Amino acid sequence: MSTENLDISRRRLLGTVGAAGATGLMLGAAGGAAAHAAAAGPAGAALASVGSTAVPFRGAHQAGILQPLQARGHLVAFDLVPGAGRKEATALMRRWSAVAERLMAGEPLGTGDTGVALDAGPSSLTVTFGFGASFFDRTGLVARRPEELDPLPAFSSDRLDPRRSGGDLWVQIGADDALVAFHALRAVQKEAGGAARVRWQMNGFNRSPGATAHPMTARNLMGQVDGSRNPKPSEPDFDERVFVPAGGEQPWMAGGSYAVVRRIRMLLDDWEKLPLKQQERVIGRRKSDGAPLTGGGETAAIDLDRTGPDGKLVVPDNAHARISAPEQNGGAAMLRRPFSYHDGFGADGEPDAGLLFIAWQADPRRGFVPVQRKLDRGDALSPFVRHEASGLFAVPGGPGAGEYVGQRLLEA
């Protein structure tokens, strides 16, 4: 999809859109129901704008990558059951695609529908599917496994739980209504049938559309405006950074992307003990508006060479914004589109909360890996975060007319 068409589509579907979210893409305004403005509920009353907004299932790219951040999300990984192979996986992807298309259009699923989302519209629902490295072993498709799915290297901040990492198949669900998102999660789980079983599942959230006076970059659970340097579709190299081009070694991945998924625990009790000025020096940006410490607004370029009256760098040499900046990493960048999470409190009373980090890129070896290696060597934020789960998934391009997701892989 061209940048021009993407911008037109956003205006039609989502109205005014804000800047990149906390390690995410964009947060939509309360408006934006043009595509379904006449949608009506069972009683015939027009749906509110949040409920009536729909995202197309078909296109050059799968939904859930370029859309604004949604208020609710579920991430779930499945493993094929013993004995299941390519045939069963093909049938499963057909079922999942059919269900996702109906739900994203706001249509009920028929007699087997649970009725959980009966009164709601599509609510910006997106359902995105990906394949883990192990999927290719299970289905006899090793020759079609991309090199980009090679295992991620180990990092010093990793405390990975293998039970909540990896998986043959990955599904990302997002919506602006919690019941719509849960309804989709249950439908996907039920349609897995006897072919696949849940390996792990995580729940997330973001700020609700319309919760702020105007569209703005979201905040993470540390209270920071973050993700301001996300690549933008208007940039000439955006597609090159985020999507796999045609003509590659694995043609079935053309128009697709690679998702790095990390459950990042934030050590909030420790973080919140830091004075405001120290928090800002750790990040390299003002907490109030996300602007760099070197001045200007949120989107202003960071002057990495600027020093203060004391002769010291205004943005410290170990500040998160400095170390993760593309110009500090050979231009490496990724499109980050996360959900926050809170899973209660531990026995010590500390919150089990943080970020469900999702980063999209054409090649994780040129996106996530070099940036994370740099952060791993001296990021001031590292003492306040812990990576507890990890996954890497190949997300094929969007299905064309009459296609199901993954058809070009499974039937080539």
Secondary structure, 3 states (H helix, E strand, C coil): CCHHHHHHHHHHHHCCECCCCCCCCCEECCCCCHHHCCCECCCCCECCHHHHCCCCCCCCCCCCCCCCECCEEEEEEEEECCCCCHHHHHHHHHHHHHHHHHHHCCCCCCCCCCCCCCCCCCCCCEEEEEECHHHHHHCCCHHHCCHHHCCCCCCCCECCCHHHCCCCEEEEEEECCHHHHHHHHHHHHHHHCCCEEEEEEEEEECCCCCCCCCCCCCECCCCCECCCCCCCCCCCCHHHHHCCCCCCCCHHHCCCEEEEEEEEEECHHHHCCCCHHHHHHHHCECCCCCCECCCCCCCCCCCCCCECCCCCECCCCCCHHHHCCHHHCCCCCCEECCEEEEEEECCCCCEEEEEEEEEEECCCCCCHHHHHHHHHCCCCCHHHEEEEEEEEEEECCCCCCCCCCCHHHHCC
